[in-house]
Amino acid sequence: MTTDAAPASLHDVAAQAHLMADELVEFRRDLHREPELSFHEFKTSAKVAKALREIPGLKVKTGVAGTGVVATLNPGHRPVVALRADMDALPIQEINEHDFVSQDDGVMHACGHDAHTSMLLGAARLLARIHEASPLKGTVKFVFQPAEEIAGPDGRTGAQIMIDEGVYKGVDAAVAIHVNPRIPADSLLTVKGPIMASVDYFDATIRGTGGHGGSPHNTVDPTWILGPVMQSLHGVVARRTPPLDACAISVGTINAGTMNSIIPDSVHITGTLRSFSAESRDLMIYHLEKAFEVAKTLGGDFDLTLTRGEPVTENHPLVTERIIGAYQKLFPYFELKEQPFGLEGEDFGHVTQEVPGAIFFVGSGYENPGITCDLHTPNFGINERCLPVGTAMFTEVALSILEDWDLEEETS
């Protein structure tokens, strides 16, 4: 990003961001052409670092959490606000036909992380120019995070590694952004409290005794046992968790057998558990094992491994108020949806457990309601009008927090 076009007023953040629109689109499309999976964002981080080093006043650090990049503006001053964008792509084969389609088979930016990165780069340039004209009252950290989608061999995602490496040490407030193709481009979604779910993963094997398909009476058929186990699994949410709690258990894979005439000796099942509350999360984990114990009552057995994933992403009320206030100031005629995003997970939840933080969703849906390009799908796409909106929001929220942030005073 090398634009020198100066907006009429440094205080008109929305106008400044929209003057960057073409550059934001260009950078986002460049990232989209060359997506990289979690912990392999080498080209992406190099492009980000290069763009950041072109911005006067930034202190840039690479190799954070492996392939992450952190830039700091006006270090050594309080308050400190961290703005976070994720950079990794997904193992999905893109089926779009635009001229910036992924050039890497089986890898695609299907969750908008290319857009988030572009928005944050725009905010870095904008805040640096504002700081050059009139020094900021605090410090801004621009956090370009790897590996939001997939955890590494040690079970940690990029957010956890960055926390462990001290990226959020001394941070007074943290803010993250996400595109939302389910709502129009001229809208925003956020809410105080839980906005995205905890996500835990289970890997189970129902064991029986296989045999010939013509002699099922001589077997303990695990495919037969599977039926009651599945009923018990889905009954956990229906009858074991409070009806007003948002929870879900989903089975993602079921694998068994090698031939149509052979009853297998095992069935392998994987899935996820999702919740908005710690209490319901623990209830589901407890009753998950009880559901698989049905296998024993029918003569079989089971193995079950549970892996805890992202915690609930809990939006701090005061940070959320700054987000809402910034949106109403910049885009008073746009729609504001104060509601949770859904039971999808987000590793920014680890950050909100450490410091006051909040995530908000910028509408990126197309005007044609017949076009559906949802997250994590091969035809995912965004209305690129959202890019300057995200840049402006990052900038304005940071300025709001830096201006008069005092958590102890605000909560007293």
Residue pairs with C-beta under 8 A, 6 or more apart in sequence:
1 20
1 23
1 27
1 51
1 54
1 55
1 121
1 122
1 125
2 54
3 19
3 20
3 23
3 125
5 19
7 15
7 16
7 19
8 15
9 15
10 16
10 129
10 130
10 133
10 134
13 126
13 330
13 392
13 395
13 396
13 399
14 330
14 331
14 388
14 392
16 126
16 129
16 392
16 395
17 122
17 126
17 388
17 389
17 391
17 392
17 395
18 388
18 392
20 122
20 125
20 126
20 388
20 391
21 384
21 387
21 388
23 122
24 118
24 119
24 121
24 122
24 384
24 387
24 388
24 391
25 118
25 384
25 387
27 47
27 51
27 117
27 118
27 121
28 114
28 115
28 117
28 118
28 384
28 387
29 100
29 114
30 47
30 100
31 44
31 47
31 87
31 109
31 114
31 117
31 118
32 100
32 101
32 102
32 109
32 114
33 100
33 101
33 102
33 103
34 43
34 44
34 102
34 103
34 104
35 89
35 90
35 102
35 104
35 107
35 108
35 109
35 114
36 42
36 43
36 44
36 87
36 88
36 89
36 104
36 107
37 88
37 89
37 90
37 91
37 107
37 149
37 150
38 88
38 146
38 147
38 148
38 149
38 150
38 151
38 152
38 157
38 158
39 66
39 67
39 88
39 146
39 147
39 150
39 152
39 158
40 67
40 88
41 67
41 68
41 87
41 88
41 146
41 147
42 67
44 67
44 87
44 88
44 117
45 62
45 67
45 68
45 69
45 87
45 144
45 146
48 69
48 87
48 117
48 121
48 144
49 60
49 62
49 69
51 121
52 58
52 60
52 69
52 71
52 121
52 124
52 142
53 60
55 71
55 124
55 125
55 128
56 128
56 132
57 73
57 74
57 128
57 131
57 132
58 71
58 72
58 73
58 124
58 128
58 142
59 71
59 72
59 73
59 75
60 69
60 70
60 71
61 69
61 70
61 71
61 72
62 68
62 69
64 70
64 162
64 165
64 167
65 145
65 146
65 147
65 158
65 161
65 162
65 165
65 167
66 146
66 147
66 158
66 161
67 87
67 146
67 147
68 87
68 143
68 144
68 145
68 146
68 158
68 161
68 162
68 167
69 144
70 141
70 142
70 143
70 144
70 162
70 167
71 124
71 141
71 142
71 144
72 139
72 140
72 141
72 142
73 124
73 127
73 128
73 131
73 136
73 139
73 140
73 141
73 142
74 131
74 135
74 136
74 138
74 139
74 140
75 139
76 139
77 136
77 137
77 138
77 139
78 138
78 139
78 172
79 137
79 138
79 139
79 172
79 173
79 401
79 402
79 405
79 406
80 138
80 139
80 140
80 141
80 170
80 171
80 172
80 173
81 138
81 139
81 140
81 141
81 171
81 172
81 173
81 174
81 175
81 397
81 398
81 401
81 402
81 405
82 140
82 141
82 143
82 167
82 168
82 171
82 173
82 174
82 175
82 351
82 355
82 357
83 120
83 123
83 140
83 141
83 142
83 143
83 174
83 175
83 176
83 177
83 394
83 397
83 398
84 120
84 143
84 145
84 174
84 175
84 176
84 177
84 348
84 351
85 113
85 116
85 117
85 119
85 120
85 143
85 144
85 145
85 176
85 177
86 113
86 116
86 117
86 145
86 146
86 148
86 149
86 158
87 113
87 116
87 117
87 144
87 145
87 146
88 113
88 146
88 147
88 148
88 149
88 150
88 158
89 102
89 107
89 108
89 109
89 110
89 111
89 113
89 114
89 149
90 107
90 108
90 109
90 110
90 111
90 149
90 376
91 106
91 107
92 106
92 107
92 108
92 110
92 376
92 377
92 378
92 380
93 105
93 106
93 108
93 378
94 101
94 102
94 108
94 110
94 378
94 379
95 378
95 379
96 378
96 379
96 380
96 381
98 381
102 108
102 109
108 378
108 380
109 115
109 380
110 375
110 376
110 377
110 378
110 380
111 149
111 375
111 376
111 380
112 178
112 179
112 181
112 364
112 375
112 380
112 382
113 148
115 179
115 364
115 382
115 384
115 386
115 387
115 390
116 177
116 178
116 179
116 390
117 144
118 387
118 391
119 177
119 362
119 387
119 390
119 391
119 394
120 142
120 144
120 177
120 391
120 394
122 387
122 388
122 390
122 391
122 394
123 142
123 391
123 394
123 395
123 398
124 142
126 391
126 392
126 395
127 136
127 140
127 395
127 398
127 399
130 136
130 395
130 399
136 399
136 402
137 402
137 403
138 172
138 401
138 402
138 405
140 398
140 402
141 167
141 171
143 162
143 167
145 158
145 159
145 162
146 158
147 157
147 158
147 161
148 157
148 158
148 159
148 346
148 347
148 348
149 157
150 157
151 157
151 309
152 161
155 307
156 164
157 310
157 347
157 350
158 347
159 347
159 348
159 349
159 350
159 351
160 347
160 350
162 168
163 350
163 351
163 354
168 174
168 351
168 354
168 355
171 355
172 355
172 356
172 401
172 405
172 407
173 316
173 319
173 322
173 355
173 356
173 357
173 401
173 405
173 407
174 319
174 348
174 351
174 352
174 355
174 356
174 357
174 358
175 319
175 323
175 357
175 358
175 359
175 360
175 394
175 397
175 398
175 401
176 346
176 348
176 351
176 357
176 358
176 359
176 360
177 359
177 360
177 361
177 362
177 390
177 393
177 394
178 341
178 346
178 359
178 360
178 361
178 362
179 361
179 362
179 364
179 382
179 386
179 390
180 189
180 341
180 361
180 362
180 363
180 364
180 365
181 364
181 365
181 366
181 372
181 373
181 374
181 375
181 380
181 381
181 382
181 383
182 365
182 374
183 189
183 335
183 337
183 361
183 363
183 365
184 335
184 363
184 365
184 367
184 383
185 363
185 364
185 365
185 366
185 367
185 383
185 385
185 386
185 389
186 331
186 333
186 334
186 335
186 363
186 385
186 389
187 334
187 335
187 336
187 337
187 363
188 327
188 331
188 334
188 335
188 336
188 337
188 360
188 361
188 362
188 363
188 389
188 393
189 336
189 337
189 338
189 339
189 341
189 360
189 361
189 363
190 315
190 320
190 323
190 324
190 337
190 338
190 358
190 359
190 360
190 361
191 315
191 320
191 338
191 339
191 340
192 315
192 316
192 317
192 320
192 321
192 338
193 314
193 315
193 317
194 246
194 276
194 277
194 312
194 313
194 314
194 315
194 340
195 313
195 314
195 315
195 340
195 341
195 358
195 359
196 310
196 312
196 313
196 340
196 341
196 342
196 343
196 344
196 345
196 346
196 348
196 349
196 359
197 246
197 248
197 274
197 275
197 276
197 312
197 313
197 342
197 343
197 344
197 345
198 273
198 274
198 275
198 276
198 278
198 281
198 309
198 310
198 311
198 312
198 345
198 349
199 272
199 273
199 274
199 309
199 310
199 344
199 345
200 272
200 273
200 274
200 281
200 284
200 285
200 306
200 307
200 308
200 309
201 270
201 271
201 272
201 273
201 306
201 307
201 309
202 269
202 270
202 271
202 272
202 273
202 288
202 304
202 305
202 306
202 307
203 268
203 269
203 270
203 304
203 305
203 307
204 268
204 269
204 270
204 292
204 302
204 303
204 304
204 305
205 266
205 267
205 268
205 269
205 302
205 303
206 222
206 225
206 226
206 229
206 266
206 267
206 269
206 292
206 295
206 300
206 301
206 302
207 222
207 265
207 266
207 295
207 300
207 301
207 302
207 303
208 219
208 220
208 221
208 222
208 225
208 264
208 265
208 266
208 299
208 300
208 301
209 219
209 220
209 265
210 219
210 222
210 262
210 263
210 264
210 265
210 266
211 218
211 219
211 262
211 263
212 218
212 261
212 262
212 263
213 260
213 261
213 262
213 263
214 261
216 263
219 263
220 298
220 299
220 300
221 263
222 256
222 264
222 265
222 266
222 267
222 295
222 300
223 256
223 257
223 263
223 264
223 267
224 298
225 267
225 294
225 295
225 298
225 299
225 300
226 254
226 256
226 267
226 269
228 294
228 298
229 269
229 291
229 292
229 294
229 295
229 302
230 251
232 290
232 291
232 292
232 294
233 249
233 251
233 271
233 288
233 291
234 249
235 291
236 249
236 283
236 284
236 287
236 288
236 291
237 247
237 248
237 249
237 284
240 283
240 284
240 287
241 247
241 275
241 280
241 283
241 284
242 279
242 280
245 275
245 276
245 277
245 279
245 280
246 275
246 276
246 340
246 343
247 273
247 274
247 275
247 276
247 280
247 284
247 343
248 272
248 273
248 274
248 275
248 343
249 271
249 272
249 273
249 274
249 284
249 288
250 271
250 272
250 274
251 269
251 270
251 271
252 270
252 271
252 272
253 268
253 269
253 270
253 271
254 267
254 268
254 269
255 267
255 268
255 269
256 264
256 266
256 267
256 268
257 263
257 264
258 264
272 309
273 281
273 284
273 285
273 288
274 343
274 344
274 345
275 281
275 284
275 312
275 343
276 312
276 340
276 343
277 312
278 312
281 312
285 306
288 304
288 306
289 304
292 302
292 304
293 302
295 301
295 302
296 302
309 345
310 345
310 346
310 347
310 349
310 350
311 349
311 350
311 353
312 349
313 345
313 346
313 348
313 349
313 352
313 359
314 349
314 352
314 353
315 352
315 357
315 358
315 359
316 352
316 356
316 357
316 358
318 356
318 407
318 410
318 411
319 356
319 357
319 358
319 401
320 358
320 360
322 397
322 400
322 401
323 358
323 360
323 393
323 397
324 336
324 338
325 400
326 393
326 396
326 397
326 400
327 334
327 336
327 360
327 393
328 336
329 396
330 392
330 393
330 396
331 389
335 363
341 361
344 375
346 359
348 357
348 359
351 357
352 358
352 359
356 407
360 393
362 386
362 389
362 390
362 393
363 383
363 386
364 382
364 383
364 386
365 383
366 373
366 381
366 383
367 383
371 381
373 379
373 380
373 381
373 382
374 380
